[in-house]
Amino acid sequence: MNRLALEDIAMAPASRLGTLSWVGMENIALPLQVVGQGITGYASAGVSLDDPTARGIHMSRLYLALAELESREISLARVAAVLEAFLDSHQGLSQGAFLDLSGEAMLKRPALISPLAGWKRYPFALRCRRDERGFVATLDLTVGYSSTCPCSAALARQLIQQAFDEDFTDMPVSREAVRAWLGSEQGILATPHSQRSQAHLSVQLANDQDELPLIALVGRTERALGTALQTAVKRIDEQAFALANGQNLMFCEDAARRLHQALREQPGIDGFRLRVVHAESLHAHDAVARSEWNWGESAGCA
């Protein structure tokens, strides 16, 4: 029996004419490597449909091209090659190609003082575009930290001062008495409130970059804030963390300014956007601050 040729309905002309800015697939499961760690990754792949008469694109060609990234360290050169393959397989149909890769990088972070260490998750997304203007890559990264409210710290200090005045009104003040008082519950009558906070970074990578500067960005961000979230700790680490919070009192505006300055000094990036979120323990809403530098239209990917 003669086998009939399989019909490619996508090659049929469109019933309604028009171009489309992006056509493809989202949330494709894809094993990736980031900073030497295998992760469960996800890809969103697409091309523009610039032929107004074409019915559609060849999605299977995009899917198969992603095999070049399977279980391999993410690099901009590899991503750029995949985008070229997208366009080569859609000649006459597409002038722009898009690829987003996302997942959670796992980094082992040391405790503040003790020899303990543990793993932390850093959600990221690499968003890339290739068109007639060239190749653009943007790295999104989320870094968690702790923030202690300067206002509540000042109010707590005021209450402690008032309690001191009341307790020592008719009592001789000596070094031993004050030291004992400071170590009692009366000495910490009130405490400032802290919140688990997040820094959401979007950085446009320079053209000469190949490796993702993920470790460098995490390190610079956590150093700038001074209150990185911890993993395995002993009491000495917990005490050091309390000290770090007390020495780094931050409104969301303070955190955003610290990060703005730190990212301006980060090599390998041409621009950035940042957003910090302090999930307040006082209020049911969040405090948010945003900033950006040298962020143009070319920095965004579809």
N, C-alpha and C positions, 0 to 999 in steps of 0.2 A: 504494500500500500504506500502510495506517495504521501510524504509528510508535507502538509501545507506550511508555507512560510508564516511565521508568527507576525501578526500585525502590530505595528508600533503606533498606537493611537495618538501618542504625544506628537507625532510628526504631522498629524492632520492640522489644517489651518484653523485658527481660532475663529469662533463664531462672532466674537466681539473683539475688535482691535484695541490694542493698548499695551504700553510697557509697564513693567512692575519693578519696583526698586529692590525687592528681596524675595526669593523663592528658595525653599530648601526644607531642612529638617531640624528639629530641636530635641535636646535631651537624649542624644544617642549615647548608649553606654560604651565606654572606651577605656581599657586599662592604660594607664600612663605612668610615667616616672617623674617625680619632682624631687629635687635635691637628693637623688639617689634612692628614694623610697618609692616602692610601687604603690599606687593609689587607685581607687575606683574613680575614674574620671567621666566627664560628660562633655559631649561635643554638640554644638549647633553649627550646621554648615549650610551655606547658601550661595547663590549667585543672583545677579540682577538678570531680568528678562528684558532685553533691549530691542528684540525683534517684535514689533507690534502684531505681526501676523502669526507668530508661533503659538501653538496650543500650550506648550509647557516645556520644562527642562527635563534633564535626565538625572533624576535623583539617585539612582543606583550608582552612577558614575562618581557622584560625590561621596557616597557611602564607601565604595571600594577604595577610593583614594586615601581615606583615613587610615587604612592599614599601615601606611608608612609611619604612623605615630604610635602604633601599638607597643606597649611595654618599653618604650624608649624615652629617654630623658627629653623633656620639652625644651626645644631651642627655637629661636626665631628663624634660623636658617631652615629647619625642618618644616616649620609652619609655612614659611614663604614658599617652599617647594610644593607643598600640598595645595596652596592657593593657585600656584601656576598650573598645577594639574587640573584643578577645577576649571580654569579658563581654557586650557588646551582642549578639554573634553567638551567644551561648549562654544567652540568657535562659531561666529556668526550669530550666536544667541545672546552672549553675555559679555559685558565689559568690566564688571566688578565681581569680586569674590570675597566671601566673608567666612570667618571661622572663629568660634568662641570655644575655648577649652576651660573647664572649671572642675573644681574638686576641693579637697582639704589637704594641705601640706601638713605633714607630721614632723615636728622638730622637738628634739630632746633638749630640755632647758635645765640648767643647774639650779639648785636651791641657793638662797642668798648667802648663807654661811656654811652650813653643814655640807658633807660630801654627797648628799642625796641628789637625785635628778628624776625627772619624769617627762612624759610626752604631752605636748600641747598641739591643738588643732588650729590651723590658720586657713580659713576659707579664702579662696582666690579664684579669679577668672582672668584668663588672657584673651583679649578681644582684638582680632586682627582683621585688616581689610587690605585688599589689593585691587587697584583700579588704574586708570590712566594717569593719576597723579602720583602713583607709587605705592609703597607699602607702609602701613601705619599699624603700630601695636600699642595697646593700652593694657596695663596690668592693674587689676582691682585686687585689693587685699584688705582683710579685716583683722585687726589686732585688739585684743582685749586688755584692759587695765583697770586699776582701782582709782577712784577719785574721791577725795575728802573735801567737803564744802568749807571754804574759808569763813563764810558767815556763821555757820553753826559752830566752827572752832572758836571764833571770837566770843560768841554767846556762851559757850561752855566755859571758857576761861573766866568770863565775868561772873558766872555763878560760883565757880570755885573760889574766886576772890571774895565774894560775899560770904561764902561759908567760912572761909579763913577768918575774916573779920569777926564773925559771930562767935566762932569757937575760941578765939584768942582774945576776946574782949577783956576778960578778967583773969587771964592766964599769962604768966611770964613767958616771953618768947625766947626759946633756946634752940640751938641747932638740933639737939636730940629730939625735942618736942615737935619741931617743924618736920624733921625727917620722918618721925613716926606718923604724923598726921598725913603727910604726902603718901605714905604707903598704905593708908587705911582707905576704906570705902568713901569716907568723907573727902579724901583728897582727889577722888575722881567722881565727884558728885554728878557731873554731867559729861557726856562724851559727844564729839561732833559726829555727824552722820556721813557715812561713806556709801558709795554705790559702785556696782560693777558697770564699767563703761566700755565703749567700743570706739575705735578709730577706723573709719572706712576711707581707704585711700584709693585714688585712681591716678596712676602716673603714666604719662606718655613716654615710651621708651625711645632712647636715641637710636639713630639709624645704625650706629656702629656696635650696638648691643647684640649679643647672640644668646648668652645664658640669661635666664631670668634672675634679676637681682633680688630674689625673694628673701634670702637670709640677710642680706645687707639692709633691706628695707625694714624687716622685723627688728633687727638689732638697733638700727638708728631710731626707730619709733619708740621702742621700749626704753632706750637710754634717755631720749628726750623727755619722756613722761616720768620716768623714775619709779613707777609703781606697777610693774608688770605683774600679771596674775601668776600665781605660783602653782606648783604641782605637789611633789612629795616634800614635806617639811618636818623639821623638829621644832621644839619650842623656841630654840635660839633663832631659827628662821622666821617664825611667827613674830617674835619680838622685833627682829630687823625689819619685817614688813610693816609693822605698826610704826616704827621710826621713819621709814621711807614715806609713809602716808602723811605723817605729821610734818615732815620737811618738804612735802610737795603738795601743799594745799592748792586746789585747782577748781575754779569755775570752768564751765565748758569753754568760755572765751580764752582762758589761760591755756588750756590744753590745745586749742586750735592754733593759738599764736606760737606755742612751742613747736608744734609739728610743722607749721608753715616755715619757720626758720630752719628746722632740721632738714626738710625736704628740699629747700632751696640749695642746700649744701651737698645734696646727694648726687654723686656722679652718675652719668648714664641716663638721666631723664631730661626731657625737653619741656615738660610742663606737668602740672598736677591739679587735681581737685581733692579736697578732703572734707570729711564731715565727722564730727565727734558727737557721740550720744551719751549723755549721763542719765542712766535709768534711775531717777531719783528715789531715795528711800523716804523722803519727806512728802513728796507729792505723788499723785497717781499718774502724772504725765512726765515726759522726758524733757531734759534741757539739751538743746542742740545748737551747734555752731558750725559754720561752713567757711571755707576759704579756697582760693584758687590762685594759680600763678601761671601765666603764659599759656593759658588754655584756649586754643582756637577751635574752630569748627572741624579742622582736620584731625583733632584728637579723638573724636568719638567714632565708634564703629557701629554699624547697623546691627 
